Amino acid sequence: MGLKELTPQERSDALEKAARARATRAAAKEQLKRGEVSVAELISSADTDDAIARMRVVELLEALPGIGPVRAAGIMGEIGIAASRRIKGLGIHQARALVDFMDTQQSV
């Protein structure tokens, strides 16, 4: 059984929704990079913003100044977060550990 064929209007709506979600995630990453929002604030905003909830944790980490792909993978491995995990998929303990880890790194 395949996927339902979309009408041109449904396809257009879906493309618009996807573009808005990408723009929201890009804006959030830019705010994180500039220090306008913290990791904890971004994670808590995922409860109300589906676009943020669908952001990969590795993208969130790589948006932080001084953290690239290797360091992000190391942080996630240390905390025990899978590489494919999205923000909405973080457990309570994983989210808390990530926020605590980032707080200790920023204070050092």
N, C-alpha and C positions, 0 to 999 in steps of 0.2 A: 504494500500500500504506500503510495507516494504522498507527497505534500499536496495540499489543496492548491489549485491554481488561483492566483490572485487576479482580481480585476485591475485594470490600469489605475483606477482611483485608489484601491487598497495598496497597490505597489508604491504609488506616489506618496501616500500617507506614511507607509513604513520607511521609505527612504528619508522623508523629512524627520521622522521620529529618531532614526539612527543618526542623522546629521546633528540634531539637537543634543543627543546624548554624547556624541563625540566632542562637541563644543563645550558642553558642561564639564566633562572630564578634563579637557585641555585647560579650561579656566581654573579648575580646582588644582591641577598640577602646577600651574603658573603661580597661583596664590601660595601654594606650599613652598615653592622655590623661593619666592620673595619673602617668606616668613609671615605672611598676612594671616595664615591659618595654621594650626598645629595638626599633628597626626591624630591626636585624640579628637579634635573638633571634626576633622574630615571623616573619621570612622563613625562618630556619633551622627553625622549628617546623613550617613548611609541609611539610617532608619526611615528617613522621610524622602530621600532622593534616590530613585531607582537607578539613575545613570551613575551616581557615585557608588552605589551598592555593587554595580557590575564591573567596577574597576578592579584590575588585578592588583594584588598587594605588591608585587614586584614593581609595577609602574608607580605606585605610590612612593615606594622607597627610592626608586631611581630619580624621582622628581626632587628629592631633597638635595641640597648642595653638598657636594663631596661624596655622594654615594653613586657608584656606577653599577653596572651589571654584576661584577664579581663580588663587590662588597654587599650588594642587596641579596645575592644568593647565599652568602655567608651568614648574614643576619637571619634570613629566613630559616636556614638550616639549624642555626643555634637555637632559635625559638621553637622550631619544630613545625614550621608552616610549609606546606607543599608549594612547589613552584607555580602550579596552575591555580592556586587558591585566589578567589575573589574576595573583596571586602565583606560582602554579605555572607560568605561562607566561613568567616572566622568564628570560632567558638568564643565564649566569654573569656576563657583563660588565655587563649591565643591573642585576642585583642588587647587584653590587659598587659600581657607580657610584651607585646610589641610597643605599646605606649610607654611602659616602664623602661624598656630598653632604650627607646629614643630619648626619653627624658634624661636618663643617666649619661647618654652620649653627648647630649647638648650641654649638660652641666660640666662636662670634663674639659 
